[in-house]
């Protein structure tokens, strides 16, 4: 989501610093890429599960996990590993090529949400 230019000017005039989450968190480029990958995989898992009309509970059973863990996976919780996200996508029937497509598409469309921070 890109911030409206007029809104950005108003915020900056009011003393706010405007930037993205990576700038705020002082993430290195590799750290930012890792976050973007997790966001993309989380969104893909949620989308795929819904398209297949599978409940979080059923996916949890297939993963030998819990419904709350699946909810955290879909929400992009920081405590969820890439390994678990990828395993869940593979269990859902996703192929390596489809996984690659998810990551490639996300890399072409980086997360652009902007934050306004009081200086």
Secondary structure, DSSP 8 states (H G I E B T S, - for coil): ----HHHHHHHHHTTEEEEEHHHHHT--HHHHHHHHHHHHHHHHHHHHHHHTT--HHHHHHHHTS-HHHHHHHHHT-TTS-HHHHHHHHHHTT--HHHHHHHHHHHHHS----EEEEE-
